[in-house]
Amino acid sequence: MLSRVKIEAPRSDTGTRRMTGDYRSFLISCYACLLAATGFLAFQPNLWHWFVIPVLLCGIAIGTDAVDWLRGKSDPFDLFGVIGMLGVHYFFLAPLLHVHWNIWMGEVSPPDDWREWLGYLSIFNFIGIMIYRIARNVRWGTRRKAAKRWVVNQRAFLPVWFAFLAATLALQLIVYARFGGIGGYIQSYTEGNAFQGFGIVFMFSESFPIVLAIGAALLLKQKNVSVPGWAVLFAALTAFTLLQLLFGGLRGSRSNTLWSLFWAVGIIHYYIRPVTRKVILVGLCFTFLFMYIYGFYKDQGLEGLSGMLNRSAAAEQDGGQHKSSWRMTLLGDLARSDIQSYVLYRAVRYPDEYGYAYGSTYGGALALLVPQFVWPDKPPTKEKAGTEALFGEGSHVPGRFESSRVYGLLGESLINFGIWSIPAAFAVWGFIIGAIRRLSEAWRHQDVRLLLLPLLINLCFVLLVGDSDNIVFFIVKSGFMPFLFLWLVTKRDERLGGL
């Protein structure tokens, strides 16, 4: 079969978007970003610097998709819209907020002027965003392969579902018993690396809540139960959140809880009843509040929560430098502007103090899939390369001096291959996003794999903000058991048009 590259215009649920709609969204994005930038400039003299121009261009470029989402031009869970909404903060607001609040990463020798390197970083980000917008519409091949949809196997569903729930619940109870109950479990988390070596166990045991949610959605669909009201669904989401805290959240895994909650909302949207933009925006407020409060627990366990009010006041007094402050939640968890601009600064100003990793961080991440007893001397992940990128070649001392910072898509690419690899990284990211969006279109014909779509949407954001080891862990830890469950309880049905 002959194959060639084909570029097509993005499609929405109502068909191909008219150019007038795109044009209006672009103009609204220009106006909104200019208005926001003007507001920053009016209140912070330090922002009067050329770096604001490329930051503004980034905001306009990615903000067009966000405006489409806000105007209802796409589905509330449309991948382009979700990335657009998150990207406005990541590429536009975060660099401005760093300068406005004067918050920067510690433990390094800073450049003379952070704004200069934020500007250079934003130039690369703008180029990357434009490449991403092109790459996401690229598809390979001229023929649509035949595909079969996944439908529930009625005979296998209930036995397999109950077996999964019983096994994962039993494993989690064994984990609690191993640490002396929930109290001992929390105490072990507070003391340090007590959970080392439990990764495979957690992959199975902590899948209980999401397998429960997926099975419940399938059961409601089969029984043709009337659509639950939002009061019932909010109660179910609250119960799901509490379960998620018990199944992994109490060991300091904030993302484990949030990503699973996003997945649960996606299950409701695709399989039970559509979720409105208003509900999603309210959910985003809850997400930020949860990240902020949970940050205190993540730092010092229950003691951190008990002293949250006093610590929060102290964080405000020191300009938000405390790592659990709400400002650090915005800039440290949801953005990578300072770390990426610093790596760029080191790569350009001190090229002789660091040798590129040439893909070793990616290889080390893949090596995580091999058990330690099978491959005792596995290659290092990002710790070695990242530490030497920040502090100079030879600075990495395993177990004594190593950086565990997260560099993101651009940062890890820069550490491995230098600045010229950045456009390629954004191209790969865009191509993956486009492919997943086309999968979502193909699965809308009552395909059970729709229940996996929120995970894939989430993955696209993890690809942007995370490193390769985070990505491998996310895919295996979050996706293996739900995928296996769906594989076992479904059968392949009538042929449909595929990709």
TORFI-104708 format. One record per residue: residue in one letter; x, y, z of N, C-alpha, C, CB in turn. Coordinates in steps of 0.1 Angstrom, whole numbers, plus 5000, padded with zeros to 4 digits. Glycine has a CB too. Layout:
! TORFI-104708
aXYZXYZXYZXYZ;...
END
This chain:
! TORFI-104708
m500849885000500050005000500950125000499150005012;l500650214991501450334990501050425002501150414977;s502050505006501850585018502450725015502550525031;r501850825020502350955019501851045030501951025005;v502451155032502051245043500851335038503151335047;k499851345046498651425043498451515054497451335040;i498251645051497851745061496451785059498851865060;e495651775069494251815068493851915079493351685069;a492851995077492352085086491752015098491352185080;p491952065110491352005122489851995121491852075135;r489251895126487851885126487251885140487451745119;s486051945141485251945153484151845152484752085157;d483351835162482151745162481151785151481551735175;t481151905147480151955138480651955124479552085142;g481851895122482451905108483651995108481451935098;t484052025096485152115094484852255098485652115079;r485652315106485352455111485552555100486252485123;r484652655100484752765091485852855094483452845090;m486452915084487553005086487153125094488253045073;t485953165093485553285101485553255116484053325097;g485253135120485353095134486753105139484752955136;d487653045131489053045135489553185136489952965125;y489153275126489653405126489153485138489153475113;r487953465142487353535154488053485166485853505155;s488353355167489053305179490453365180489153155179;f491053375169492453435168492453585173493053425154;l491453665168491353805172491053815187490253875164;i490153725192489853725206491053695215488653635210;s491853595210493053555217494053675217493753435210;c494153745206495053865205494653965216495053925191;y493353995216492854095225492954055239491354125222;a492653935243492753885257494153885262492153745258;c495153835253496553835257497153975258497353745247;l496754065249497254195250496654265263496854275238;l495454245266494854305278495554245290493354275278;a495754115291496454065302497854115304496453905301;a498654115293499954165293500054315297500654155279;t499054395293498954535297498754545311497854605289;g497854465317497654465331498854435339496554365335;f499654335335500954305342501854425341501554175335;l501954485329502954595327502554715336502954635313;a501254735338500754845346501154835361499254865344;f501254715366501454695380502854645383500454595385;q503754615373505054565376506054625367505054405376;p506854725371507854785363508854695357508454895370;n509154585365510154485360509754415348510454385371;l508554425344508054355332508254435319506554325333;w508754555321509054635309510454585303509154785312;h510354485295511554415290511054345277512154315300;w512054325268511654265255511154125256512854275246;f511354055267510953915268509453905267511453855281;v508754015270507254015270506753985256506654145276;i507454025246506954015232506853865228507954085222;p507953785229507753645226506753575235509053575226;v506753615248505753555257504353585252505953605271;l504053705247502753745242502453665230502753895239;l503453645221503153565209502853425212504453565200;c503453365222503153225227501653225232504053185238;g501253325239499953325245498853335234499753445254;i499153415224498153435212498153305205498653545203;a499253245202499253115194498553005200500753075191;i498852975213498152865220496752905225499052815232;g496553035227495253085232494153075222495453225236;t494453065209493353055199492552925202493953045185;d493252815205492552695208491752705221493552575210;a492352775231491552795243490352875241492452875254;v490352975232489153055229488152975222489553185221;d488652885213487652795206486952715216488452705196;w487652665226487052585237486052665245488152525246;l486452785249485552865257484252905249486252995262;r484452925236483352965227482452845224483753035215;g482752725228481952615225482152565211480552645227;k483252595205483552545191484052395191484552635185;s484252345203484752205203484152145216486352205204;d484252005216483751935227484551975240483951775225;p483851975252484552005264485851925267483651995276;f485851805262487051725264487851715251486651585268;d487651805241488451805229489851825232487851905219;l490751745227492151745230492851885227492951635224;f492551935216493152065212492752175222492752105198;g491452175226490952275235491552255249489452265236;v491652135254492252115267493752155267492151965271;i494452125257495852165256495952315255496552095244;g495052375248494952525247494752595260493952565237;m493852545268493552595281494752585290492352535287;l495352465291496452445299497752525294496852295300;g497752535281498952595275498952745277498952575260;v497852815279497852955282498552985295496353005283;h498352905304499152925317500652885315498552835328;y500852765309502152715308503152805299502152575301;f502652855288503452935279503353085281503152895265;f502253125286502053275287502053335301500653305280;l501153285309501053335323502153305332499753295329;a502653185331503753145340505053235339504153005338;p505553255327506753345326506453485332507153355312;l505253535329504953675335504853665350503653725329;l504353565355504153555370505453535377503253435373;h506453465370507753445376508353585378508653365367;v508253675369508953805370508053885380509053875356;h506753885379505953965387506153935402504453935383;w506253805405506453765419507853745423505653635422;n508753755413510153735416510453595422510753845424;i509853495417510053355422510853275412508653285425;w511953215417512853145408513353015415514053235404;m513852925408514352805413515552835422514752705402;g515752765433516852785442518052685439516452775456;e519052695447520152595447521052605435519652455448;v520852715427521752735415522252875415520952695402;s523352895407523853035405523053095394525353025401;p522153195397521253245387521953335377520153325394;p521253345365521853445355521653585360521053425341;d522353675353522253815357520853875356523253905349;d520153825346518753875343517953755338518753995333;w517053705347516253595343515353635331515353555354;r514953755329514053795319514653765305513653945320;e515953795304516553765291516353625286518053805291;w516553525296516553385292515053335291517253305302;l514153405299512753375296512353415282511853445307;g512953525277512653565264513153475253513353705261;y514453425255514953325246514153195246516453295249;l513753155258512953035260511653055252512753005275;s511053165254509753195247509853195232509153325253;i510953235227511153235213511153085208512553295208;f511852995215511752855212510352795214512852775220;n509752845224508352795227507452835216507852845240;f507552965211506653005200506952925187506953155198;i508152905184508452825172507852685174510052815170;g508052625187507552495190506052485188507952455203;i505352595193503852595192503352595178503252715200;m504052675170503652675155503952535149504452785148;i505052475152505352345147504352245152506752295151;y503952255165502952165171501652175163502752195185;r501252305160499952325153499952265139499652475152;i501052255133501152195120501252035121502452235112;a502051995130502251845132501051775136503451825142;r500151835144499051765149498051735138498351855160;n498151805127497251775115497851695105496751905109;v499051635108499751545098499251405101501251565099;r498951335090498551195092499251115080497051175091;w499650995084500350915074499450815067501550835081;g499650795054498850695047497650765040498350595056;t497250695029496150745021494850655022496550745007;r495050545029493850455031493550445045494050315024;r492250425048491750405061491750265064490350475064;k492550215074492650075078491250035084493750055087;a490949915081489749855087489949835102489349725080;a488949855110489149845125487849785130489449975131;k487949715142486849665149486649735162486949515151;r485349765165485149835178485149735189483749905177;w485449775201485349695213484049705219486549735223;v483349595222482049595229482149505241480949555219;v481249515250481349445263480949295260480449505273;n481749205265481449065265480649035277482748975265;q479349015276478349005287478748895296476948995282;r479248785291479448665299480748685308479648545290;a481648765303482948775310482948895319484048795300;f482048995317482149125324482149115339481149215319;l481049065344480849065359481948985366479549015363;p482148855362483248775368484548845368483248635362;v484948895357486348955356486349085365486648995342;w485249165364485249285372485349255387483949365369;f484549165392484649125406486049075410483549025410;a486548995401487948935404488949045405488348835392;f488949145396489849255396489649335409489649355384;l488449365413488149445425488649365437486749475426;a488349245438488749165450490249155451488149025449;a490949135439492449115440493149245443492949075426;t492649355437493349485440493049535454492849595430;l491749515459491449545473492249465483489949525476;a492449335480493249255489494649295489493149105484;l495249335478496549385478496749505486497049405463;q495849605485495949725492495849695507494849825488;l494949605511494849575525496149505530493649475528;i496749425522498049365526499149475527498549265515;v499149575518500049685519499849765533499849785508;y498549795536498349855549498849775561496849895550;a498549645560498949555571500449555572498449415568;r501149555561502649555561503149675568503149555546;f502549785568503049905574502249935587502850025565;g501549845592500849855605499649945605501849925615;g498849935594497650005593497850145586497050025607;i496750215585496750345578497650445585495350395576;g497650445598498450535606499950505603498150525620;g500350375604501650335601502050365587501950195604;y501150355578501350385563501750525562500150345555;i500950615568501150765567502550795574500050835574;q502850735585504050755592505250715584504050685606;s505150605577506150555568506450655557505850415563;y505350705551505550805541506350935546504150855535;t505950975558506551095564508051075567505951125577;e508450945570509850925573510750905561509950795581;g510250885549511150885538510850775528512550865543;n511850695524511850605513511350465517513150585507;a510250465525509750335530509050255519508750355541;f508650315508507850255498508750205486506750345493;q510050215487510950175476510750025474512350215480;g510649995461510449855458509049805457511249765468;f508049895460506649855460505949895447505949915472;g506749945437506149995425505249905418507250035416;i505649775416504749685409503549655418505549555407;v503649645431502549615439501549735438502949605454;f502049855438501149975437500449985424501950105440;m501149935413500549935400499249855400501449885390;f499249745407498049655408497049715419498449515411;s497549735431496649765442495949895440497349765455;e496649995435496050135435495150155422497150235434;s494950045414494050055403492550035407494449965392;f492349995420491049965424489950075421491049935439;p490250205424489150305422488850315407489550435428;i489850325399489450345384488850225378490750385377;v489250105382488549985377487149985382489349855381;l486950025394485550035399484750135391485550075414;a485350245388484550345380484250305366485350485380;i485250245360485050195346483950085346486350135340;g484049995355483049885356481649935359483449785367;a481550035368480250095371479650165359480350195382;a480450235351479950295339479450195329481050385332;l480250085327479749975318478449915323480849875317;l478349895336477149835342475949925339477349805356;l476050055342474950155340474550145325475350295344;k475550135316475150135302474450005298476450145293;q474849895304474149775300472749765306474949655306;k472549815318471249805324470249915320471449815339;n470750005311469950115306469250195318468850065297;v470050215328469650295340469450445335470650285351;s468450505341468150645338469450725342466950695345;v469650835334470850915336470850975350471051025325;p471850955358471851015372471951165371473050965380;g471351235381471551385382472851425387470451435391;w473151555386474451605389474751585404474651745385;a473751595412473951575427474451435430472551595435;v473851335423474351195425475751185419473451095417;l476051245408477351235401478451305410477351285387;f478151415415479051485424479351405437478551625428;a478351335442478551255454479451135450477251205459;a479251075438480050965433481551015431479550915420;l481751135426483051185424483751215437483051315416;t482951255447483551275461483951145467482551345470;a483151045465483450915470484750855463482350815469;f484750885450485850835442487150905447485650865427;t487151035450488251105454488751045468487951255456;l487851015477488250965489488850825488487050955499;l488350745479488950615476490350635470488050535466;q490450725461491750745455492850785465491650855444;l492350865475493350905486493750775494492651005495;l492850685496493150565503493950475495491850495508;f493850475482494550385473495650465465493650325462;g496550515473497750585467497950725471497650575453;g496850795474496950935477497750965490495651005478;l497550875500498150905513499650885513497550805523;r500250835502501750825502502350935494502150685495;g501651045493502151175488502051185473503551185491;s501151095467501051105452499851195449500850955446;r500151325448499151415444498651395430499651565446;s499551375421499151365407498351235405500451355398;n498651125412497951005411496451025414498450895421;t496151115424494751145427494151235417494751205441;l494851335413494251435403494051375390495151555402;w494951305385494851245371493651145371496151175367;s493551065382492450965383491151035384492650875395;l491051145391489751225391489451285378489851335402;f490451335370490151375357489651265348491451435351;w490151145350489751025343488250995346490650905346;a487951005359486550975363485551075357486450975378;v485951195357485051295350484951265335485651445353;g486051225329485951195315485051075312487351165310;i485050975321484150855320482750905321484450755331;i482450995330481051045331480751115317480951145342;h481651195312481351275300481051185288482451365297;y481951085286481850995274480850885275483150945271;y480550845288479750725289478450735297480550615295;i478250845304477050865312476250985308477450875327;r476851105309476151225305477151335302475151275315;p476951415292477951525288478251615300477451605276;v479551645301479951745312480051885305481351695318;t479451985311479452115306480752185309478252195311;r481052295302482252375304482152435318482452485294;k481052475323480852535336481352435347479452575339;v480952305345481352205355482852185355480652065352;i483452185343484852175341485652285348485252155327;l485152415346485752525352485652525367485152655346;v484552485372484452465387485452355391482952425391;g485552255384486452145387487852195387486252035377;l488252285378489652335378489952415391489852425366;c488952485396489052555408489352455420487852645412;f488552355420488752245430490152185429487652135429;t490552165416491852105414492952185420492152085399;f492952315418493952405423493952405438493752545417;l492752405444492552415458493152285464491152425463;f492852165458493352045462494952035462492751925454;m495452085450496952085449497552165460497352135435;y496952285463497552375473497452305487496752505473;i496352255491496152195504497052065505494752165507;y496951985495497751865495499251885496497351775483;g499651995491501152025491501652025505501352165485;f500852065515501352065529501451925534500352145538;y500551835530500651695534501851635527499451615530;k502051665514503151615507504551655513503151665492;d504651775519505851815525506151745538505851965527;q505151745547505451695561504351605566505651815570;g503551545558502551455563501451535570503151355571;l500851465581499751525588500251645596499251415598;e501451655600501951775606501851895597503351755611;g502151875584502051985575500552035574502551935561;l499651935574498251975573497752055585497351855571;s498252005597497852075610498352215611498251985622;g499452235605500052375605499852455593501552365608;m498852415585498652475571498452625572497552405564;l497552665581497252805581498452895585496052835591;n499152855595500352925599501452925588500952875612;r501652805582502652795571502152875559502852655567;s500852885556500352955545500653105547498952935542;a500453155559500653295562502153325560500253335576;a503053235565504453255563504853255549505253145571;a504153175541504553175526504153305520503753065519;e503053375524502753495519503753605523501353535523;q504253595535505153695540506553695533505353685555;d506953575529508253565522508153575507508953435526;g507053625502506853645488506453525481508053705482;g505953415488505553295481506753205479504953325468;q507853215485508953135483508752995489510253195488;h507952985499507652845505507152755494506752855517;k507652635494507352545482505852495483508252435482;s505252515494503852475495502852595492503552405508;s503352715490502452825488501752805475503252955487;w500652875474499752865462500552915449498452935463;r501453005452502253055440503152945435503053185444;m503752875444504652765439503852655433505452715450;t502552635437501752535430501552575416500352525437;l501252705413501152755399502352735391500652895399;l503552775397504752785389505652665390505552905394;g505552585401506352475402505752345397506752455416;d504352335399503752205395503152215381502652175405;l502652335377501952355365502752425354500652425367;a504052445356504852515346506352475348504652675347;r507152505338508552475338509452595334508852345330;s508952715335509552825329510952855334508752955330;d511152855347512452885353513452775351512252915368;i513052655353514052545350514452535336513452405355;q513552555327513852545313514752665308512652535304;s514452785313515252895309516652885315514553025314;y516752825327518052805333518852705326517952765348;v518252595322519052495314519452555300518152375311;l518652645294518952715282520152805284517752785276;y520052875295521152965299522452895301520853045312;r522452785308523652705310524252645297523452585320;a523352605288523752545275524352645266522552475268;v523952765266524452875258525652935264523352975255;r525652975276526753045283527952955287526253125294;y527652835291528652745296528652605288528552725311;p528852615275528752485268529852385271528752515253;d530952435276532052345279531952275292533352415279;e530952315301530852255314529852135314530352355323;y529252105302528351995302528351925288526852045305;g528351795288528251725276526751665274529251605276;y526251685263524851635260524751485263524451665246;a523551455267523251315271523051225259522051305280;y522651285248522451215235521451095237523851155230;g520351125243519351025244519350925256519250945232;s520450945264520550845275519450855285521850865282;t518850975287517750995297516450915292517351135299;y516250915278515150835273515450685274514950875258;g516650645272516950505273516850465288518350475268;g517250545297517150515311515750505315517850615319;a514850585309513450575313512850445308512650695306;l513150405296512650275290513250155299513050255276;a514450175304515050065312514250045325516450095315;l513450145329512650125341511650015340511850255344;l511349975327510449865325511049725328509949865311;v512349725330513049595333513249595348514349585325;p512849485354513049475369514549485372512549335374;q514849535384516149555389516949425390516249625402;f516349315394517049185395517449125382516149085403;v516649165371517049125358518149205352515849125348;w518149335355519149425349519649515361518649515338;p520649465369521149535381521749665377522049445388;d522549675366523249795363522549875352524649755359;k521249905354520549975344521050115342519049985348;p520950175330521450305328520650405336521450345313;p521250515340520550615348519550685340521550725354;t518550745347517550825340517950965340516150815347;k517151065342517451205341518351255352516251285339;e518451185363519151245375520651285371519151145386;k521351195365522751225362522851345352523451105356;a522151325340522251435330521651565335521451385318;g520551565343520051685348520951755358518651655354;t521451675367522351735377523551805370522851635387;e524151735360525351795353524951915344526051685345;a523751915339523352025331523152155340521951995325;l522752135353522552245362523852285369521552205372;f524752185372525852225381527252195374525752145394;g527252135362528552115356528851965355529652185363;e529651925345530051785343530751735355530851775331;g530451615360531051555371530451585385532451585371;s529451665385528851715397527951605403528051835395;h527451515395526551415400527151305408525851345388;v526751285420527151185429525951105434527951245442;p525750985429524550905432524350895447524650765425;g523150925451522750905465523251025474523350785470;r524151115469524651215477524351355471526151205479;f524551375458524251495452523651475438525551585451;e522451485437521751465424520451545424521451315422;s520151595413518851675411517751585407519151795401;s516551605413515351535409514351625403514751465422;r514851735398513951835391513351775378514651965388;v512151825375511451785362511651895352509951755365;y512151855340512551955330511551975319513851915324;g510551885317509551905307510051865293509052045307;l509151875283509451835270510651915264508251865261;l510652045265511752125259512952105267511352275260;g512852105280514052095289514851965287513752105303;e514151845286514851725285515451705271513851605287;s514651765261515251765247516551845247514251815237;l516551955253517752045254518951975261517452175261;i518651905272519651835279520251715270519151775292;n519451655262519951545254520651585241518851455251;f520051685234520651705221520851855217519651655211;g520551945227520852085224519652155218522052095215;i519852285216518752375212518052335199519152515211;w518852275190518352245176517352125177519452215167;s517252055188516351945189514951985193516951835198;i514852105198513552155204512452145194513752295209;p512652195181511552185172511052045169511952255159;a512051955169511651815166510851755178512951725165;a511151795190510451755202508951795201511051805215;f508751925197507351975196506651905184507452125194;a507451875174506751805162506251665167507751795151;v507051595174506651465179505451475188507751395187;w505451575197504351605206503051635198504651715216;g503151715188502051755180501451635172502351865170;f502351545167501951435160501151335169503151365153;i501651315181501051225190499651285194501851215203;i499551415196498251475200497251455188498451625203;g497751475176496851465164496351315163497551505152;a497251225165496851085164495851045175498150995165;i496051095187495051065198493751125195495651105211;r493751245189492451315186491751235175492751455182;r492451185166491751105155491250975161492751075144;l491950915171491450795177490150825184492450745188;s490050945191488850975198487650985188488951115205;e487951035176486851045166486450905161487351125154;a487350815160487050675156486350595166488350605152;w486550625179485950555190484550595194486850555202;r484050695187482750755192481550665189482550895186;h481850555181480750465177480550365187481050405163;q480250405200479950315211481050215213478650235208;d482350265212483450185214483850195229484650225204;v484050085235484450085250485750155252484449935255;r486650155242487950225244487750375247488750205232;l486550425245486350565249486650585264484850605246;l486550485272486850495286488250515289486350365293;l489150485279490550505280490950645275491350405273;l490050715268490450845262490850945272489250895254;p490250965284490751065293492151035297489851065306;l492550915298493950885302494850935291494150735304;l494450915278495350955267495351105266494850895254;i494251175269494251325269495251375280492851375272;n495151305292496051345303497551315299495751255315;l497751205292499151175287499751295279499151045279;c498951355271499451465262499951585270498351515253;f499351605282499851715290501051665298498751755300;v501051545302502251485309503451495299501951345314;l503251465287504351475277504951615276503851435263;l504151715279504651855278505351895291503451955276;v504751855303505351905315506251805322504251945325;g506251675318506951575324508251535317506151455327;d509051445323510151385316509851245312511451395326;s510851185305510551055299510350945310511751005291;d510950965322510750865332509350885338511850875343;n508951005340507551035344506550975335507351185346;i506850985322505850945311505750795312506350985298;v506950725313506850575313506150535326508350515313;f506450595337505750555349504250585348506350635361;f503850695342502450735341501750625333502250865335;i502250595321501650495312501450365319502450485299;v502550315325502450175331501650175344503850125334;k501950275352501250275365499750305364501850385374;s499350395355497950435354497250355344497850585350;g497950305333497150255322497150105321497750305310;f498150035327498249885325497049815329499449835332;m496649825342495549755347494149785341495449775362;p493849915339492549945332492549885318492350095332;f493649895311493649845297493449695298494949885290;l494149625307494049485308492649445311495049425319;f492049515320490649485324489649505312490149585335;l489849615304488949625293489249525282489149765287;w490449485281490849385271490149245274492349365270;l490049215287489449095291487949085291489949055305;v487349205293485849205294485149255281485449295305;t485949265270485349305257485649205246485949445253;k484849215235485149145223485149235211484049025222;r485649185200485749275188484549255180487049245180;d483849365176482649355169482749415155481549435177;e481649435148481549475135482649565130480249535132;r483049555118484049645112483549785110484649585099;l484449875114484150015112485350085105483850085126;g485050205100486150275094487150315105485650405087;g488450285103489450315112490250435108490350195114;l491550435112492450545109493150515096493450575120;
END
